[in-house]
Amino acid sequence: DTTSLQSGQVFVEQVRLAAVPGEYELDIEVSPAGRSQLRLARDLRVPSYNSEFTMVSALQLASGIQQATGGSDALTKSGLTIRPNPDAFYGGNQGAVQYYAEVYGPPAQTDEYTLLTFLAEIDGGAALPGTERRTQRAVKPVDVVASQMDISTLPSGIYYLRFVVLDASNQSAAEQSKRFYVINPDVERPEIGPDLLTYEETLFAAMDSEELQLNIQHALVIASNRERSSLVRPQSDEDRRRALALFWTNRDQDGLPNQNEARRAFYERLGVVNDRYREVGIPAYETDRGRIYLTYGAPVQIERRVFEANMHPHEIWVYDNIPGEGRGQFVFADRFSSDRYELIHSNVSGEVSMPSWRTELMQ
């Protein structure tokens, strides 16, 4: 019942639906009395949580988490009552970001595994000072994680909560991230002076060799041939830092000193790619669908045909206006029943072209 809501208040509800793993479109309609209908549609991927692989559920941001009392309802799971924070805004009276997640099949070389959590200013970026937390957790088929991180001293802006499950060799076994917003008008953001590092240089200054190499792998997805040679040539970490800083500086259009819009947009896309286009044995950003999404952004239309008789499962992506190309089309097909969608045709220059792609889709 929302009749008692006052201006500025938010009504929070949660609905659960059971669905087998696969790709879906979630369609939500709300019909407020005396007002026009509201509708939201978005693509939804239900992963298959296979015990052979370590996986992390989507991170759920909350405005409150406490032990459940009494019966179960839509806001209760794993013995906890979790009040969602769908707007993902924190600050003021909410000086901590609260979160819930589940780790499936954590690395089992010992009876414990390491969970690394931290805050970053960009998805895939380094930990903000003072936010990194490593915890040893008991290995179990499903490990429930519910905690919070202080954000009271962070300047207003966009941040990412990052989860990294580490194996016995301190390598990442699974990762997950979630974007949220901080409104702290009383906390000042340091200005960049002439003798300090640029924003791009600051991003990579604290990264170790492994993180630098991962950032290079990400950049190579969208790099031109000239840019590729400058990214793969450097041998030292300092050279890699300079190459990455130059790569993203050259792509930054707004010139604002405390952000890089091109890199921010790229890592937002990467978050979508990691969520939707994972394929076994290959990083999501190296899949054909992942590469196309990172290069051209979200298509205006996706036609999915997964269970059509006498045809291989396939997807057709359409873009209204690719700069220099106009209307673009990409056809991905799983021709070998391997759950890998290969790009078999596109009308965009530089991409694979197969005029007989319709025939190729026939089984």
C-alpha positions as CSV (number, residue, x, y, z in Angstrom):
1,D,0.0,0.0,0.0
2,T,1.7,3.2,-1.2
3,T,-1.1,5.7,-0.3
4,S,0.7,6.9,2.8
5,L,3.9,7.8,1.0
6,Q,5.1,11.4,1.3
7,S,7.0,13.4,-1.3
8,G,10.6,12.3,-1.5
9,Q,9.9,8.8,0.0
10,V,10.6,5.7,-1.9
11,F,8.5,2.5,-1.9
12,V,10.7,-0.6,-2.1
13,E,9.3,-4.0,-3.1
14,Q,11.0,-7.2,-4.3
15,V,9.6,-10.0,-6.4
16,R,11.1,-13.4,-6.8
17,L,10.8,-15.5,-10.0
18,A,12.2,-18.9,-10.6
19,A,13.9,-19.4,-13.9
20,V,16.3,-21.9,-15.5
21,P,19.7,-20.5,-16.6
22,G,19.5,-18.6,-19.8
23,E,19.0,-15.2,-21.5
24,Y,15.8,-13.3,-20.8
25,E,14.1,-10.0,-21.1
26,L,12.7,-8.6,-17.8
27,D,9.6,-6.5,-18.4
28,I,8.1,-4.5,-15.5
29,E,4.9,-2.4,-15.7
30,V,3.5,-0.2,-12.9
31,S,0.1,1.4,-13.2
32,P,-0.3,4.1,-10.6
33,A,-3.9,5.2,-9.9
34,G,-4.7,8.3,-12.0
35,R,-1.3,8.4,-13.7
36,S,0.1,7.1,-16.9
37,Q,1.6,3.6,-17.0
38,L,5.3,3.2,-16.3
39,R,7.4,0.5,-17.9
40,L,10.9,-0.8,-17.7
41,A,12.5,-3.5,-19.9
42,R,16.0,-4.8,-19.7
43,D,18.0,-7.9,-20.7
44,L,18.6,-10.4,-17.9
45,R,21.0,-13.3,-17.8
46,V,20.5,-16.1,-15.3
47,P,23.9,-17.8,-14.9
48,S,24.4,-21.5,-14.3
49,Y,26.1,-21.8,-11.0
50,N,28.1,-24.9,-11.7
51,S,30.0,-26.4,-8.7
52,E,33.0,-27.0,-10.9
53,F,33.7,-23.3,-11.2
54,T,34.0,-20.5,-8.6
55,M,31.4,-17.8,-9.2
56,V,30.1,-14.8,-7.3
57,S,26.4,-13.8,-7.4
58,A,25.4,-10.3,-8.4
59,L,26.2,-7.9,-5.5
60,Q,23.0,-6.6,-3.9
61,L,23.3,-3.1,-2.3
62,A,21.2,-2.5,0.7
63,S,20.0,0.3,3.0
64,G,19.7,-2.1,5.9
65,I,20.7,-5.7,6.7
66,Q,19.7,-7.5,9.9
67,Q,18.9,-10.9,11.3
68,A,15.4,-12.0,10.2
69,T,12.8,-12.4,12.9
70,G,9.5,-14.3,12.4
71,G,8.4,-15.6,9.1
72,S,10.0,-15.3,5.7
73,D,9.0,-12.7,3.1
74,A,10.3,-11.3,-0.2
75,L,13.0,-9.3,1.6
76,T,14.4,-12.3,3.6
77,K,17.0,-14.8,2.4
78,S,19.7,-16.8,4.1
79,G,18.2,-15.8,7.5
80,L,18.7,-12.1,6.8
81,T,16.2,-9.3,6.1
82,I,17.8,-7.2,3.4
83,R,16.2,-3.9,2.5
84,P,17.3,-3.2,-1.1
85,N,18.8,0.2,-2.1
86,P,17.8,0.3,-5.8
87,D,18.9,3.9,-6.3
88,A,22.4,3.0,-4.9
89,F,22.8,6.4,-3.2
90,Y,24.8,6.6,0.0
91,G,26.1,9.5,2.2
92,G,24.7,11.7,4.9
93,N,23.0,9.6,7.4
94,Q,24.0,6.5,5.5
95,G,27.7,6.5,6.0
96,A,28.3,2.9,5.0
97,V,27.5,1.0,1.9
98,Q,25.9,-2.3,2.9
99,Y,26.0,-5.3,0.6
100,Y,25.0,-9.0,0.2
101,A,26.5,-11.6,-2.0
102,E,26.9,-15.4,-2.4
103,V,30.1,-17.1,-3.4
104,Y,29.5,-20.4,-5.2
105,G,32.1,-23.2,-5.1
106,P,35.0,-21.2,-3.6
107,P,38.6,-22.6,-4.2
108,A,38.9,-25.7,-2.0
109,Q,42.7,-26.4,-1.8
110,T,42.3,-25.8,1.9
111,D,39.4,-25.4,4.3
112,E,39.6,-21.6,3.9
113,Y,39.7,-19.2,1.0
114,T,40.5,-15.5,0.7
115,L,38.0,-12.9,-0.2
116,L,39.3,-9.5,-1.2
117,T,36.8,-6.6,-1.1
118,F,37.6,-2.9,-1.8
119,L,36.3,0.3,-3.3
120,A,37.5,1.8,-6.5
121,E,36.7,4.9,-8.6
122,I,36.5,2.9,-11.8
123,D,35.3,-0.6,-12.6
124,G,38.5,-2.7,-12.8
125,G,40.6,0.0,-11.1
126,A,42.9,-0.1,-8.1
127,A,41.7,0.0,-4.5
128,L,41.2,3.4,-2.9
129,P,43.6,3.8,0.1
130,G,42.2,2.4,3.3
131,T,39.4,0.5,1.7
132,E,41.1,-2.9,0.9
133,R,39.9,-5.8,3.1
134,R,41.2,-9.4,3.0
135,T,39.2,-12.0,5.0
136,Q,39.7,-15.7,5.4
137,R,36.4,-17.5,5.0
138,A,35.4,-21.2,5.5
139,V,35.0,-23.1,2.2
140,K,31.4,-24.3,1.8
141,P,29.3,-24.9,-1.4
142,V,27.6,-21.5,-1.0
143,D,29.2,-18.9,1.2
144,V,26.9,-16.0,2.2
145,V,28.6,-12.6,2.6
146,A,26.8,-9.7,4.2
147,S,28.8,-6.7,5.4
148,Q,29.4,-3.0,4.9
149,M,32.2,-0.5,4.1
150,D,32.6,3.0,5.4
151,I,32.1,5.8,2.8
152,S,31.8,8.7,5.2
153,T,35.1,10.2,4.2
154,L,34.7,9.8,0.4
155,P,34.0,12.9,-1.8
156,S,30.8,12.9,-3.7
157,G,31.0,10.8,-6.9
158,I,30.7,7.4,-8.5
159,Y,32.4,4.4,-7.0
160,Y,32.6,0.6,-7.4
161,L,32.4,-2.1,-4.8
162,R,34.7,-4.9,-6.0
163,F,34.7,-8.5,-4.9
164,V,37.7,-10.8,-5.8
165,V,37.8,-14.4,-4.7
166,L,41.5,-15.5,-4.5
167,D,42.8,-19.1,-4.9
168,A,45.7,-20.7,-3.0
169,S,48.2,-19.0,-5.4
170,N,46.7,-15.5,-4.7
171,Q,45.2,-15.4,-8.2
172,S,41.6,-14.3,-9.0
173,A,39.2,-17.2,-9.2
174,A,36.1,-15.1,-9.6
175,E,35.2,-11.4,-9.5
176,Q,32.1,-9.2,-9.3
177,S,31.6,-5.4,-9.0
178,K,28.7,-3.0,-8.4
179,R,28.4,0.7,-9.0
180,F,27.1,3.1,-6.4
181,Y,26.9,6.8,-5.7
182,V,28.1,8.9,-2.8
183,I,26.7,12.2,-1.8
184,N,29.0,13.8,0.7
185,P,28.8,17.6,0.0
186,D,31.0,18.4,3.1
187,V,33.9,16.2,1.9
188,E,36.2,18.1,-0.5
189,R,37.9,16.4,-3.4
190,P,41.6,17.2,-3.7
191,E,42.4,19.3,-6.7
192,I,45.2,18.3,-9.1
193,G,48.1,20.8,-9.0
194,P,50.7,21.4,-11.7
195,D,53.4,19.3,-9.9
196,L,51.1,16.3,-9.3
197,L,50.3,13.4,-11.5
198,T,47.5,13.7,-14.1
199,Y,44.3,11.9,-13.4
200,E,45.3,9.1,-15.9
201,E,48.8,8.8,-14.4
202,T,47.2,8.5,-10.9
203,L,45.0,5.7,-12.0
204,F,47.9,3.4,-12.9
205,A,50.5,4.6,-10.4
206,A,49.6,2.1,-7.7
207,M,48.9,-0.9,-9.9
208,D,51.1,-3.9,-9.7
209,S,52.4,-5.9,-12.7
210,E,49.4,-8.2,-12.9
211,E,46.8,-5.4,-12.8
212,L,48.7,-3.4,-15.3
213,Q,48.8,-6.3,-17.7
214,L,45.0,-6.9,-17.2
215,N,44.3,-3.2,-18.0
216,I,46.4,-3.6,-21.2
217,Q,44.4,-6.6,-22.2
218,H,41.2,-4.6,-21.7
219,A,42.6,-1.7,-23.8
220,L,43.7,-4.0,-26.6
221,V,40.1,-4.9,-27.3
222,I,39.4,-1.4,-28.6
223,A,42.9,-0.3,-29.7
224,S,43.8,0.6,-33.2
225,N,46.8,-1.1,-34.9
226,R,49.0,1.8,-34.0
227,E,47.8,1.8,-30.4
228,R,48.2,-2.0,-30.1
229,S,51.9,-1.8,-30.9
230,S,52.5,1.0,-28.3
231,L,50.6,-1.1,-25.7
232,V,52.3,-4.5,-26.2
233,R,55.9,-3.1,-26.7
234,P,56.6,-1.8,-23.2
235,Q,58.6,-4.2,-21.0
236,S,58.8,-2.4,-17.6
237,D,55.9,-1.5,-15.4
238,E,56.7,2.2,-15.7
239,D,56.5,2.0,-19.5
240,R,53.2,0.2,-19.2
241,R,51.9,2.9,-16.9
242,R,52.9,5.6,-19.4
243,A,51.4,3.7,-22.3
244,L,48.1,3.2,-20.6
245,A,47.9,6.8,-19.4
246,L,48.6,8.0,-23.0
247,F,46.0,5.6,-24.5
248,W,43.2,6.9,-22.3
249,T,44.3,10.5,-22.4
250,N,44.1,10.4,-26.2
251,R,40.6,9.1,-26.0
252,D,39.3,11.6,-23.4
253,Q,37.1,14.2,-25.0
254,D,35.8,16.3,-22.1
255,G,39.2,17.2,-20.6
256,L,37.9,17.3,-17.1
257,P,40.8,17.0,-14.6
258,N,39.3,14.5,-12.2
259,Q,37.8,11.9,-14.5
260,N,38.3,10.2,-17.9
261,E,34.8,9.8,-19.5
262,A,36.1,7.4,-22.2
263,R,37.6,5.0,-19.7
264,R,34.6,5.3,-17.3
265,A,32.2,4.4,-20.2
266,F,34.5,1.5,-21.3
267,Y,34.5,0.0,-17.8
268,E,30.8,0.4,-17.5
269,R,30.4,-1.6,-20.7
270,L,32.9,-4.1,-19.3
271,G,30.7,-4.6,-16.3
272,V,27.8,-5.4,-18.6
273,V,30.0,-7.8,-20.7
274,N,31.2,-9.7,-17.6
275,D,27.6,-10.1,-16.5
276,R,26.0,-11.2,-19.8
277,Y,28.6,-12.6,-22.2
278,R,30.8,-15.0,-20.3
279,E,31.8,-18.2,-22.1
280,V,33.6,-21.1,-20.5
281,G,37.4,-21.0,-20.9
282,I,37.6,-17.4,-22.3
283,P,37.4,-14.0,-20.6
284,A,34.1,-12.2,-21.4
285,Y,35.9,-9.3,-23.0
286,E,37.6,-11.6,-25.5
287,T,34.4,-13.2,-26.7
288,D,33.0,-12.0,-29.9
289,R,29.9,-10.5,-28.3
290,G,32.0,-9.0,-25.6
291,R,34.4,-7.4,-28.1
292,I,31.6,-5.9,-30.2
293,Y,29.8,-4.5,-27.1
294,L,33.0,-2.9,-25.8
295,T,33.8,-1.4,-29.2
296,Y,30.4,-0.1,-30.3
297,G,28.3,0.0,-27.1
298,A,24.8,-1.4,-26.6
299,P,22.9,-2.3,-29.7
300,V,19.5,-0.7,-30.2
301,Q,18.0,-4.1,-31.0
302,I,18.9,-7.7,-30.3
303,E,17.1,-10.5,-32.0
304,R,17.6,-13.8,-30.1
305,R,16.7,-17.1,-31.7
306,V,17.9,-19.8,-29.3
307,F,15.3,-22.6,-29.8
308,E,14.3,-22.3,-33.5
309,A,13.8,-25.5,-35.3
310,N,16.5,-26.5,-37.9
311,M,18.6,-23.5,-37.1
312,H,21.7,-22.9,-34.9
313,P,21.1,-20.7,-31.9
314,H,22.0,-17.2,-32.9
315,E,21.7,-13.5,-32.2
316,I,21.4,-10.5,-34.5
317,W,22.5,-7.2,-33.2
318,V,21.5,-3.9,-34.8
319,Y,23.1,-0.5,-34.4
320,D,21.4,2.7,-35.7
321,N,24.5,4.7,-36.4
322,I,28.1,3.5,-36.1
323,P,30.3,6.6,-36.8
324,G,31.6,6.4,-40.3
325,E,29.5,3.3,-41.0
326,G,25.8,4.1,-40.5
327,R,23.5,1.3,-39.7
328,G,25.4,-1.7,-38.5
329,Q,24.5,-5.4,-38.2
330,F,26.3,-8.2,-36.4
331,V,25.3,-11.9,-36.5
332,F,26.6,-14.3,-33.8
333,A,25.9,-18.0,-34.0
334,D,26.6,-21.1,-31.8
335,R,27.2,-23.4,-34.7
336,F,28.9,-26.2,-32.7
337,S,26.5,-26.4,-29.7
338,S,29.4,-25.2,-27.4
339,D,27.6,-22.2,-25.9
340,R,30.1,-20.0,-27.7
341,Y,28.6,-17.4,-30.0
342,E,30.9,-16.7,-32.9
343,L,30.6,-13.6,-35.1
344,I,29.9,-14.9,-38.5
345,H,28.8,-11.8,-40.4
346,S,28.8,-8.0,-40.2
347,N,28.3,-5.2,-42.6
348,V,30.7,-3.0,-40.7
349,S,34.1,-2.5,-42.4
350,G,37.0,-4.4,-40.8
351,E,34.7,-7.1,-39.3
352,V,34.1,-10.6,-40.7
353,S,31.7,-10.7,-43.6
354,M,29.8,-13.7,-44.9
355,P,27.1,-12.9,-47.5
356,S,25.7,-16.5,-47.1
357,W,25.2,-16.2,-43.3
358,R,21.6,-17.1,-43.5
359,T,22.5,-20.5,-45.1
360,E,25.2,-20.9,-42.5
361,L,22.6,-20.7,-39.7
362,M,20.7,-23.7,-41.0
363,Q,21.4,-27.1,-39.3
